Each structure stands twice: as C-alpha cells, then as structure tokens.
Amino acid sequence: MKKITMIPIIFLVIVAFTTLSMAAEGDSFTLSLEPVSSELTRGDTFEVKVFLDDIQVVSGEQGIAGYTARITYDENMLSLENVSASTGWEAMENEGAVVVNTSNAEVVKDRTETIVITFKVNDNASIGDTTIGIENIEGTSIAETIDGTGSNATIQI
C-alpha cells in the first residue's frame, strides 16, 4: 500500500521541478563590468563597477533579486582588494566568488549598479593589457533560477 501512495508524491515532485525549470527558460540577464579607470600604472588601486543589465525575465517575479558569480582576473597582474555592495544591495566575497542580493528582498527590473570591486595593480605586473571578467553567473527571481551572461573589461598597464 505504501508503494502506491509514494508514486503520486514522486510524480508531483518531478512535475513541480520540471515546471520551475521550464518557467525560467528563456529568462536572462547580463552583468556588465565598467572600470572607473582603464589606464593604470603598477601599484595603482582602481574600481570596477558591476551592473545588473539587460534584464529579460518574464517568469516568476519578473526581475532579479540576487546572483552568484565568479570574478576572473590575472593574479600575476592584479590583486582583488575588496568587494563592496552598492546602495540597496548586500554582497559577500570569498576567493573571487560573490553572492549578491537585494537588501530588501525585492526583484530589480531595470539596469542598476550592484557591487564595486576594488583591485590593485601588482608592483611586478608586466606592461600591457589584462582582462577582468565575471562568469559562472546564476541569478534568482525569488523562486526561479536564471542563467546570466557576463562581460569582460580590459585594463591597460
């Protein structure tokens, strides 16, 4: 008798997960990187602003409430000094991985600055261009998971 009651429960769980993943299909957003300075010298400290951009969410709450991502950069050229939350956001960083959420648990539907990343140009950095990126992006629209797209910024040393 227990086997018969478990089958409908398992079926309902599968349908619920399938519905959630289908609801977020086609939804998207971008994280855009905008360096405050693009021409730097060894020892300089500079900021890169990260914007939640191009929000195309039609499922769930129809916006983004938070995201996780990985900051990428050449450790021979740059050192990550700090990640700070912009107004209306909360952020945690650990070894280049960031978790960013709205501070009021509401979704955002329009372009907005979310965090500011502070880098330092290493004293032994070679002269030339280096790229800062953001990847492995996954956002949330409260109950939906949405894959995001990252961008790169090029810095000249």
LINUR-V731300 format. One record per pair of residues at least 24 apart in sequence whose ideal C-beta (glycine too) atoms are under 6 Angstrom apart, sorted by the first residue. I is the first residue (numbers start at 0). J is the second residue. If there is no record, write none. Layout:
i = (I I)
j = (J J)
This chain:
i = (22 22 23 23 23 23 26 26 26 27 28 28 28 28 29 29 30 30 30 30 31 32 32 34 37 38 39 39 41 41 41 42 43 44 45 46 46 47 47 48 48 49 49 50 50 51 51 51 52 54 56 58 59 59 59 59 60 60 60 62 62 62 63 63 63 64 64 64 64 65 65 65 66 66 67 67 68 68 68 69 69 69 69 70 70 71 71 72 73 76 76 76 77 78 78 79 80 80 81 82 82 83 84 85 85 85 88 90 106 120 124 126 128 128 129)
j = (58 143 58 143 144 145 56 58 145 55 54 63 138 147 53 148 133 136 147 149 150 150 152 152 154 155 120 156 120 122 124 122 120 119 118 115 117 116 131 112 115 113 114 110 112 107 111 113 110 108 140 143 140 141 142 143 106 140 141 106 107 108 106 107 138 101 106 139 141 99 100 139 99 138 98 137 97 133 136 95 96 134 135 95 133 132 134 131 129 121 124 129 118 119 121 118 117 119 117 114 116 115 114 112 113 114 113 114 140 156 156 156 153 155 154)
